[in-house]
Amino acid sequence: MERLLQFERPITDATGTAYNVSVYGRSRPSDTWQGWLVFERITDGKRFSTDVETTQPNGEAIVYWATGLTDTYFDGALQRAQKPADHNATPLAVPEPIVDGLIDSEMRRERLAGLERAVLGVFVHHRATRVPTQTLFDDLPNARADVVRALEDLEKGRALLTRRTEEGNDWLFLTPLGIETAGLTNIRPDDREPHSLR
């Protein structure tokens, strides 16, 4: 068990109590790593550990996964860690991190760009300019938090897609720039929804 990362900014629960958050990992016999979160209450140092939150090929991949986590994810993870409190509040040994803070920003950008290409590849695979968000999560092997981070960048940073809810379903739509970037300009308007989803 190793502490791989400690976030610089504490999180606060609904009562205003602050927690420092660390990411822990351990290697498994099958050459994979399991990662989980540990919340340390600042007022008294009491710790709450989640169960395994992700499985990745190595410790570095767990750190990368963690850099995409959102405040909403932390809120849910803290709630999971506190139930049952008697079991999860056992203090853990805290070895030194194997990485110094956050991973290299250039490496993070490269990985994010690769995942964004994979997101656009889902549209190309289905030969569609709109797909249900769940289809994207089902088609990609990446951690959900990573996919969400890529979607946010594609939507807000690069304006290649938009997200909308229609009839209770969450959909992803390529913008005109997204259609061009994905190479789907030859798709007719009536073929823009995946055939398997009609």
Buried (B, 14 or more C-beta within 10 A) or exposed (E): EBBBBBBEEBBBBEEEBBBBBBBBBBEEEEEEBBBBBBBBBEEEEBBBBBEEBBBBEEBBBBBBBBBBBEEEBBBEBBEBBBEEEEEBBEEBEBEEBEBEEBBEEEEBEEBBEEBBEBBBEBBEEBEBBBBBBEBBBEBBEBBEBBBBBBBEBBBEEEEBBBEEEEEEEEBBBBBEEBBEBBEBEEBEEEEBBBEEEE
